[in-house]
Amino acid sequence: MKRENKHRLLAFLLTILMLIGHAFVAPVTVAADEDDLEPGEVRTYKTATPVDGKVNTWDIVLRVETIPAEEPKTADIVLVIDTSGSMGSPTQRMPNAIAAAEKFVERLLPSYSEWVNIAVVSFATNVTTQKGLTKNRQELLDVIGGLKATGGTFTQGAMREAASLLAGSQADYKHIVLLSDGEPTYSYGLETPSDSNNFAYSHTVETTTGRGQGRKTEYTEYYYSKDDLAENKFKYTTGFFGTVNRVGSGSEGTAYISGSETGSGTENNPYKRYYYHHGHSAIAQAKMFKDLGADRYLYTIAFEVEEVGADILERMASPDKYFESDEDAISDVLEKIAGSIASPLKEAYVVDPMGTGFALQGNTTVSNGNTSISSGPPQTIQWNITTLSKDEGSDVYYAWLKYRIEITDDILSLDQYLGQEHHHYQTNDVTTLHYKDSEGDSQSENFDIPVVDPVLLKIRKHLVDNQDNEVEVDNLEREFIVQIKDLGGGDVFSETVKLEAGGPDGDYVWLTSLRDEGEYIVTEVGVDEVPGTLNQFDISYDINGDEIQTFEVNHVGGIPSGDVIIDVTNRENIALVTLGAGKALRAAPDSFSDVFNFEFTLEPGSQNPGAPMPTIAQKTLTFSAPGYMGFSFGPILFTKEDLGGVFIKEFKYTLREIQPTNYPSGLTYDSNLVREVTVTLSLDPVTELISATVSPSFVKFINRYERPSVKVELNGSKSLIGRDLEEGEFRFALHESNSNGVKLGDSLETVSNSVISGGNGAFSFSEISLYDIGTYYYLIEETEKTLGGITYDDSEYLVVITVSADDTGELSHTTVIKVKSDEGSWIPAMSIAFTNRYTASGSWIPEVSKVLAGRDLKDGEFTFELSGDITSPITASNDVG
């Protein structure tokens, strides 16, 4: 009950500290009361502390504490290090192995000096005990730091030497930790190398020599020394002085036993060759050590070893005590082994996921072990606790992990908390320590989850018109660019945000990027990223309810500033002017088939060359038919700056229609192609709003078009034989035709004859206008042939008109007249002439009287003749009746 009350008191005090300072006590300095922490008990602590001078940034510290069980297990450890030549240059194996071995010693001594002794053995061609079992950390570090790489690899000798150092150990556990980078190249000789029972068959090699009848195949079987030979099978020393009986070349994994070959080389009686297998001997020596009892453990580390050497080291190791490593990981491997040997918490690790809206900044720092980080989500740290540390005079063993976090935009996904002043957010998700206790049972402990108070910033845009009415929807869909900048020195914070006007109830844009304490200024810097557009607005700022442009972020009494709320209001103060104009093209309907383009430009007057201009100062109008089009230049945007400090100002503009050098024939441009327009800009001194008027308010240009053409008159003559010609008694038709004189449709026109001087007649068709280059065919004939006594002229005339143009486009024509011959062909004719004949019908007896003065008339004395339009003259004599 007493211990539970102490736990409650500690939790209460930590809570009070958090509420007062919004931070926990840094756990690196927190230690449990030794009277409160019982042997075998495990405690976890986790705190979040604001970083000095920062906001939205915290240092997170996790701490694990325990007091070992009342009867800790003691351990003697022999650290066996390969110093063969392959550990040296150009690799970094030797320096890395030395650093890892030093860290191994530092992790165990002096923290575990009550439980642990360490010895150091090095091996290459020879085996050296660098330091016997001791608790003196510095002496161990000195001998490790002096190791050099040279020679072969006498792994069996190193194993035997390490085992001999542990032969008299009274520790509860005896450990050998062997680190090597290769296959053994030396071993001890055998007492009876001729005893085939010491060897095991490995493989057979066939060798063929010679050709033809001299061809010969020999068979050789290879036998290697076994990997389970007992100690009495080896001859460790030789001679009176006990010289080490080492065999091998120092560069190969096997050594041939001279004179051991038997057999004749045939398939039935192959040669048998016997070899020392240095790796097998090392495995056998390791087995001897492990067989001495369950309190002995052999750890082997394959340090960038090839497959054969790795297999040997794995077979040497105790179950689950084999490790592989490269240069970068060797330190972590040795530290893990140190933890498995001595740490009160075995196989301990912590899984620490970030909370929503928090991310790791930079690297982690640990007192013991190592960390790995997964990107998630959520981003998660795994802390592998290999050993624990202990301060002098204390019974508490501990390890700590420290890292820095900052908020991210993901915190905005917790929208149920947005807007709650000083809401506290959990920095992490559930964080758990996993370990095995002194009895080997799996245990877990959850850490407390710290909460922190971030400083968020929210900002929105208001847009009002020049009557101060809020604009609910900005039809121009503009983005207003606002900059938030740190006014302090050093790494100046500067962030821009793009805002859209959303009315009085528009959404805020939230920012999580504040990091430093200090003073900040809010400034609108642009619109749509177009320079110079800010002068269209009167801009005001509201920060946390005050009409100010700056704000401060800091901690007061350990409590951070609240969220920053910014409203930026833009009042439009512009005059938009549009210069209106119109264009008329007058022409006869259907008088043209092409299109006409008319170009207009707007220029500032010479009095004010820098006057504001519209975005587009050139217009092109296209007419495909006569008509009217309105157009304009604008809007032209005026701001207060354009007044130049005065209350009223005039701006002159020249609106011009461009008449090209070459333009279509028949087109006539307006007589006044240049017009001047005046814009008067003024400022209301009370409201400070600007306005503008335009004079004239509208200008109009009129162009005319008459289509170019050639005009052709077709006419002919009319004659009547037999009587006088009367006005309009004969009719003539005009037809379009093809080149063969075949009519194309109905007649174009039918006309009657007129009577001209001399009794002759004539006829004329209406004027024909031809607009296009080409050849045109017309057929003329007399029609409506219905008068009695008239013999009509059946002639047909083909009129061929050819239209051409010169270089200027001027049209001209030629006319050719043809008449159809009796054979039906068309032959040239000088003119078009039709001649009809009149013939009377019935009988007529002319009666003539004859008078003779001076005497009597006698029958037949006078003869008379009738001639004229008759077949032949008729004669008759007088008759006296």
Secondary structure as UniProt FT lines:
FT   HELIX           2..21
FT   HELIX           27..29
FT   TURN            34..36
FT   STRAND          42..50
FT   TURN            52..53
FT   STRAND          57..67
FT   STRAND          75..82
FT   HELIX           85..87
FT   TURN            89..90
FT   HELIX           93..108
FT   TURN            109..115
FT   STRAND          116..123
FT   STRAND          127..134
FT   HELIX           137..145
FT   HELIX           155..165
FT   TURN            166..168
FT   STRAND          173..180
FT   STRAND          187..190
FT   TURN            193..194
FT   HELIX           196..198
FT   STRAND          199..209
FT   HELIX           212..214
FT   STRAND          216..225
FT   HELIX           231..233
FT   STRAND          234..235
FT   STRAND          237..238
FT   TURN            239..242
FT   STRAND          243..244
FT   STRAND          246..247
FT   STRAND          254..256
FT   TURN            258..259
FT   STRAND          271..277
FT   HELIX           278..290
FT   TURN            291..292
FT   TURN            294..295
FT   STRAND          296..303
FT   HELIX           307..316
FT   TURN            319..320
FT   STRAND          322..325
FT   TURN            327..329
FT   HELIX           330..342
FT   STRAND          346..354
FT   TURN            356..357
FT   STRAND          358..366
FT   STRAND          370..374
FT   STRAND          380..385
FT   STRAND          389..390
FT   TURN            392..393
FT   STRAND          397..407
FT   HELIX           409..413
FT   TURN            415..416
FT   TURN            418..419
FT   TURN            421..422
FT   STRAND          425..426
FT   STRAND          432..436
FT   TURN            438..439
FT   STRAND          442..446
FT   STRAND          451..452
FT   STRAND          457..464
FT   TURN            466..467
FT   TURN            475..476
FT   STRAND          480..486
FT   STRAND          494..499
FT   TURN            504..505
FT   STRAND          509..511
FT   STRAND          518..527
FT   TURN            528..529
FT   TURN            531..532
FT   HELIX           534..536
FT   STRAND          537..543
FT   TURN            544..545
FT   STRAND          550..553
FT   STRAND          555..556
FT   TURN            557..558
FT   STRAND          559..560
FT   STRAND          564..572
FT   STRAND          575..587
FT   TURN            589..590
FT   STRAND          596..604
FT   TURN            606..607
FT   TURN            609..610
FT   STRAND          618..623
FT   STRAND          627..638
FT   HELIX           640..643
FT   TURN            644..645
FT   STRAND          648..658
FT   TURN            665..666
FT   STRAND          667..668
FT   STRAND          674..683
FT   TURN            685..687
FT   STRAND          690..695
FT   STRAND          698..705
FT   STRAND          710..712
FT   STRAND          715..721
FT   TURN            727..728
FT   STRAND          731..737
FT   TURN            739..740
FT   STRAND          749..752
FT   STRAND          754..755
FT   HELIX           757..759
FT   STRAND          761..764
FT   STRAND          768..770
FT   STRAND          774..783
FT   TURN            788..789
FT   STRAND          790..791
FT   STRAND          796..805
FT   TURN            807..808
FT   STRAND          811..820
FT   TURN            822..823
FT   STRAND          826..828
FT   STRAND          833..838
FT   TURN            859..860
FT   STRAND          863..866
FT   STRAND          874..877
//
